[in-house]
């Protein structure tokens, strides 16, 4: 699939998470590789794919996603209620809706990501 950037230049959207990560600056890529590894370790049954132009992990339904940008990274919890409920734990990060923004210099702690993943799994189970 070919998309266009803001200048109208054609570029090919990545079709795999590896392709997505390969296009990012090294510091952003490194922190997202760590996040990816933690997601895979915590939820080994999760299937990864590119959706909404970002890496998304699913367990029958979308679980979480992440994105890398020039000045920050985003962790998409897919759950505004979860982000709101965890607002105290997210102090020091910019959270909006279901998204948590962070930087390579201030990544999300593994323990926090694990709690988010387990809470999302519970949410998805309750929706069944």
Residue pairs with C-beta under 8 A, 6 or more apart in sequence:
1 12
1 13
1 15
2 10
2 11
2 12
2 13
3 10
3 11
3 12
3 13
3 53
4 10
4 11
5 11
13 50
13 53
14 20
14 22
14 23
14 50
15 50
16 50
17 36
17 48
17 49
17 50
17 55
20 50
20 54
20 55
20 68
21 29
21 32
21 33
21 36
21 55
21 68
22 29
24 32
24 68
25 68
25 70
27 104
28 68
28 69
28 73
28 104
29 68
30 104
31 73
31 102
31 104
31 107
32 55
32 66
32 68
32 73
34 107
35 66
35 73
35 75
35 107
35 108
35 113
36 48
36 55
36 66
38 110
38 113
38 114
39 46
39 57
39 64
39 113
39 117
40 46
40 48
42 113
42 114
42 117
42 118
43 57
43 59
43 63
43 117
43 121
45 59
46 57
46 58
46 59
46 63
47 57
47 58
47 59
48 55
48 56
48 57
48 58
49 55
49 56
49 58
50 56
51 62
51 65
52 65
54 65
54 66
54 67
54 74
54 76
55 65
55 66
55 67
56 62
56 63
56 64
56 65
56 76
57 63
57 64
57 65
59 121
59 124
60 124
60 128
61 124
61 127
62 78
63 78
63 117
63 120
63 121
63 124
64 75
64 76
64 77
64 78
64 116
64 117
64 120
65 75
65 76
65 78
66 73
66 74
66 75
66 76
67 73
67 74
67 76
68 74
71 103
72 101
72 102
72 103
73 101
73 102
73 103
73 104
73 107
74 99
74 100
74 101
74 102
75 99
75 100
75 102
75 108
75 113
75 116
76 98
76 99
77 83
77 98
77 99
77 100
77 116
77 120
78 98
78 120
79 98
79 119
79 120
79 123
80 97
80 98
82 98
82 116
82 119
82 120
82 123
83 90
83 95
83 97
83 98
83 99
83 100
86 112
86 115
86 116
86 119
87 95
89 112
89 115
90 100
90 112
92 106
93 100
93 101
93 102
93 106
93 108
94 100
94 101
95 101
100 108
102 108
